[in-house]
Amino acid sequence: MGGIGAVLALVDSGSPLRGPFTLFFLFAAPAGAIAAALRGLEPFGRAIASVAGAVVVNMLVTQGMLAVHRWSVRGGIVAVTAISALILLLVLLRRLRGRTTRRRTD
């Protein structure tokens, strides 16, 4: 649903579902990436922290784009996607490095 919202916003579709789906994407993408990074927390704490982190990521992207006078919906979606992908990539790299280290020491 979130991916569909991002695509609808990027192609500037006139669909009435564009707004809700894009809003879902803007919260779900960073929240999912942050939740993956907070794997050790209990589920409720992890959910609260990931939603709060998603709000922070969205606010920082918005504030940064407004500060440099480059606000656009497409730019915001691309920036949030890039930050979320970077967080997920860092989590995956950390997990892969942890696996290879454990294999060598066993």
C-alpha positions in Angstrom: 0.0 0.0 0.0 2.8 2.4 0.9 4.8 1.6 -2.3 1.7 2.2 -4.4 1.3 5.6 -2.6 4.9 6.5 -3.4 4.5 5.6 -7.0 1.2 7.5 -7.3 2.8 10.6 -5.9 5.9 10.3 -8.1 3.9 10.0 -11.3 1.5 12.8 -10.1 -1.6 10.7 -10.5 -5.0 12.2 -10.0 -6.3 9.2 -8.0 -8.2 9.9 -4.8 -6.1 7.2 -3.1 -2.8 9.1 -3.7 -3.0 11.2 -0.5 -3.8 8.4 2.0 -1.4 5.9 0.4 1.4 8.4 0.2 0.9 9.4 3.8 1.0 5.8 4.8 4.2 5.4 2.9 5.8 8.4 4.6 5.2 6.9 8.0 5.6 3.2 7.2 8.9 3.3 5.3 11.0 5.0 8.0 9.1 3.2 10.8 9.8 -0.2 9.2 13.5 0.7 8.8 13.8 1.9 12.4 11.9 -1.1 13.7 14.4 -3.4 12.0 17.3 -1.5 13.7 15.6 -1.8 17.1 15.3 -5.6 17.0 16.2 -6.1 20.7 13.3 -4.1 22.1 10.0 -5.5 23.3 7.3 -5.2 20.6 5.4 -2.3 22.2 8.5 -0.3 22.9 9.8 -1.0 19.4 6.5 0.2 17.8 6.4 3.4 19.8 10.1 4.1 19.1 9.8 3.4 15.4 6.7 5.6 15.0 8.4 8.4 16.8 11.5 7.9 14.7 9.4 8.1 11.5 7.9 11.3 12.6 11.3 12.7 13.3 12.7 11.6 9.9 9.7 13.2 8.1 10.1 16.4 10.1 13.8 16.7 9.5 13.3 16.1 5.7 10.6 18.7 5.6 12.6 21.2 7.7 15.7 20.7 5.6 13.9 21.1 2.3 12.1 24.2 3.5 15.3 25.7 4.8 17.0 25.4 1.4 13.8 26.5 -0.4 13.6 23.3 -2.4 10.3 21.9 -1.1 8.4 19.4 -3.4 6.3 16.4 -2.8 8.5 14.3 -5.1 11.6 15.4 -3.5 10.3 14.6 0.0 9.3 11.1 -1.0 12.6 10.5 -2.6 14.5 11.8 0.5 12.4 9.7 2.9 12.9 6.7 0.7 16.7 7.3 0.5 17.0 7.7 4.3 14.8 4.6 5.0 16.8 2.6 2.5 20.1 3.7 4.1 18.9 2.7 7.5 17.9 -0.7 6.2 21.2 -1.1 4.4 23.1 -0.3 7.6 21.1 -2.8 9.6 21.7 -5.5 7.0 25.4 -4.7 6.9 25.6 -4.9 10.6 23.8 -8.2 10.7 26.0 -9.7 8.0 29.2 -8.5 9.7 27.9 -10.0 13.0 27.3 -13.4 11.3 30.8 -13.6 9.7 32.4 -12.6 13.0 30.5 -15.3 14.9 31.4 -18.0 12.3 35.1 -17.2 12.5 35.2 -17.4 16.3 33.2 -20.6 16.6 
